[in-house]
Amino acid sequence: MRVALLTYSTKPRGGVVHTLNLAEALAELGVRVTVWTLGRGGDAAFFRPVDPAVEVRVVPFESIDGEPVGPRIMRSITVLRAAFTPRSYDIVHAQDCITANAVDHCIRTIHHLDSFTTPELIRCHDRAITRPHAHICVSAAVAAEVRTGWNLHPTVIPNGVEYTRFASATTDSAPTVAAWQHRLGPYILALGGIEPRKGSLDLLEAFSLLHHTHPHLRLVFAGGETLFDYRTYRTTFETRATTLDIHPTILGTVPHETLPALVSGATLVPFFSTKEGFGLAAMEALAAGVPVVARDLPVLREVFGDTITYATDPAEMAAAMARALIPDPSRTAQGKALAAQYDWHTAAEAHLSFYRISFRPG
């Protein structure tokens, strides 16, 4: 079977991480897999090495200074559509809105549902759900949203997690863990950058409350590569941080090989997203033995159960983070056991079964 997995970027966003891990696991099962993506900003490869068993096709995508988000997304679709060769594959599997619009006949994984305000992007988002002939969601909660909104019935195939990579960081990468802790001091780690969907302003308010009783803690942000323009939101964040006298450390994109050590060295991971499809970064934190405090979302209740702590507003978030700072070996063990259940081999086997059932000759 020849499978094309399509993703919109080479950067370390959740959907891209999912695509690469799924591709490698499918290749281990003997599937001929090609990953297609757009090479933004001159990128000619992904943010990490990819198993040579997986073919990688990076389509050049030139930056245009000052290009608004909407036109950039529509141009992304056009460029990828022009380069992609659908007849070379038995299965075409799009992982996001851009790639689902760039092909005519595909399976779509809907990781989460976005909200757009411009008619052009609203139509783009809707087409990426209605045009694919088959659908996958990584959680039942998102599948229920799709069913309610579009009367479609996605198959649920949960994410995998690189459990060993994160669980072994404290031993295999102990010097790197120590280096992060020496550099940052005691820190809580927000993964995904400063943006509305990640609930960064709520985290800032909560951390300000926590900081009154735990002044030694540092707030650290890692990651954040995105297609969207969040400059206005970030300006609001920075202004509020100044008012609160909070000085977050912004690491940006962290090298792939050092990320597990950074996660393992954290005292806790706050996860205050307003929307999520599964919560992969939180699951990686549990694998590393780090407590997680999350916004109380149905999807996170579904995936994580009682292995993490939930809160709904900054005051509750601050109180929950304060409690999570107290070591709880039993909950840590429960979290690690949960994370160990989600492996990419199982996810790949489920995808392969789905491909065989849903295959339609083009």
ABEGO torsion letter per residue (X at the ends): XBBBBBBABABBBAAAAAAAAAAAAAAAAGBBBBBBBBBBGGBABBABBBBAABBBBBBBBBBBBGBBAAAAAAAAAAAAAAABBAAABABBBBABAAAAAABABBBBBBABBBBBABAAAAAAAAAAAAABABBBBABAAAAAAAAAAAGBBBBBBBBBBBAAAAAAAAAAAAAAAAAAAAAAEBBBBBBGEBBAAAGAAAAAAAAAAAAAABAABBBBBBEGBBABBAAAAAAAAAAAAAAAGBBBBBAEBBBAAAAAAAAAABABBBBABABBAAGAAAAAAAAAGBBBBBBBBAAAAAAAEAABBBBABAAAAAAAAAAAABBBAAAAAAAAAAAAABBAAAAAAAAAAAAAAABBBX
